[in-house]
Amino acid sequence: MAIELPDHLIALERTAWAEIQAGRLTVDTARAVYEGIAAFAEQAGVGRYDVEMGLKKAVRHPEAEAA
């Protein structure tokens, strides 16, 4: 099942991923991503874990999405 992720959630994860790669992930960024995932999962009626994994795959491995 493919989950249609909202643009704002993808943008949050991109920010977090950039901070992780730079070694400067902040608590505020991590919290924003977590809360965004939880809110979207509840609203969409899907599992939080599924949303989180789909989001990470879309941001960290976009080439897999294109295949």
C-alpha positions in Angstrom: 0.0 0.0 0.0 1.5 3.3 -1.1 0.7 6.3 1.2 0.4 9.7 -0.4 2.6 11.8 1.8 1.9 15.5 2.1 4.5 18.0 0.9 4.9 19.7 4.3 5.8 16.3 5.8 8.4 15.6 3.1 9.8 19.1 3.7 10.1 18.4 7.4 11.9 15.1 6.8 14.3 16.7 4.3 15.2 19.3 6.9 15.8 16.6 9.5 17.9 14.5 7.1 20.0 17.5 6.2 20.6 18.2 9.9 21.4 14.5 10.5 24.0 14.5 7.7 25.6 17.7 9.0 25.7 16.3 12.5 23.4 19.0 13.9 19.9 17.5 14.3 18.0 19.6 16.8 15.4 18.4 19.3 12.9 20.9 17.8 13.4 19.4 14.3 13.1 15.8 15.5 10.0 16.7 17.5 8.4 18.4 14.5 8.9 15.4 12.3 7.6 13.0 14.9 4.5 15.1 15.6 3.9 15.6 11.9 4.1 11.8 11.3 1.8 11.0 14.2 -0.8 13.6 13.2 -0.8 12.5 9.6 -1.0 8.8 10.5 -4.0 9.4 12.7 -5.8 11.6 10.2 -5.1 9.2 7.3 -6.0 6.1 9.4 -2.7 4.4 8.8 0.1 3.2 11.0 2.7 5.7 12.3 5.4 3.2 11.5 4.2 2.9 7.9 4.2 6.6 7.4 7.6 7.0 9.0 9.2 4.3 6.8 7.5 5.6 3.6 8.7 9.1 4.5 12.3 8.1 5.1 12.3 6.0 1.9 10.9 9.0 -0.1 13.5 11.4 1.3 16.6 9.3 1.8 16.2 6.9 -1.2 14.2 8.7 -3.8 15.7 6.6 -6.6 13.8 3.6 -5.2 10.6 5.6 -5.5 11.3 6.3 -9.2 11.9 2.6 -10.1 
